Amino acid sequence: MLERIAITIVLIGLGVLAYRLLLSAQRRQAVAASRRDCVGRPSLLVFTSPTCAPCKLQQMPIVNRLMDEWGDRISLRVIDVTEQPDMATRFGVWSLPTTIVLDGSGHVEAINQGIAGAVKLREQFERACQPAVNAPTNRPANQPAN
Amino acid sequence: MNERKVDHSALRTNQAFIIGLSILAFILNAWPLVTFVAAVMLVGTLWPNAALFKAVYLYALKPLKIAQPDVRVDNPEPHLFAQGVGGVVLTLATIAFALTSPIAGWVLTWIVVALAALNLFAGICVGCMMYYWFNRLGVRGFTVAPIERK
């Protein structure tokens, strides 16, 4: 039985590790891609497709409600991966919906796989709107401090 | 059109039970427990009102406020299909166990655990995706399309 418990722990550990590696690979890819997408204010990228039911049913209503709340303070980009597969590749999107929050400097604040709830997105947006915390120095975005 | 709704807390409870009992079956080397989970899943697919794990949520976890309702506009059919696929895979695992091929049985069981965990923790329902692909391909029986919403 101890042997089986050990196998279970190893399998669960491997699963978690594989998932985390996948997420960190996506994050690295998204960080590189976001440098080209800086618009000077926080951005919310929503990756969707015409056949993605949760995108239409759940994610977009949440996003639309939040956009009513945030107005012009955030730039919204809804990306249909069937029309812009290059964008999905650049950001390493492998499941839908995926939402990515970028701060005003184009830094990746958060990547959400699956449905991102209003509370979570609101917190990520608030963090993206704190330039003093995110960029303590006035160095340009993504440039390493010397 | 009336909005169709699904309580995702019930789905998560179902997934948690499937994962927990399947892992317990592996640890205890008790494959009849896998058969039991397969039976619960298949019964819950064919007769949703008789779903045991959902009943635990409805009559125990929800009234005791251990789990909060999470009702969302959604189609129930893809979730039932996903559960049915899991039930069939666990049934195949049971057949493998009965034919004295425990390794194949446990591999199939762990596949179901992995897919249920992907759904529970990452919100990715592979069975639902399959359902909508079949719908898109016009396969008979997969009649429910993604709900359009502006």
Interface residues (C-beta under 8 A of the other chain):
Chain A: M1 R4 I5 I7 T8 L11 G15 Y19 T51 C52 A53 P54 K56 L57 Q58 M60 P61 S95 Q113 G114 I115
Chain B: I23 F26 I27 L28 N29 R72 V73 D74 N75 P78 W110 A114 A117 F121 A122 G123 I124 C128 Y132 W133 R136 P146 I147 E148 R149
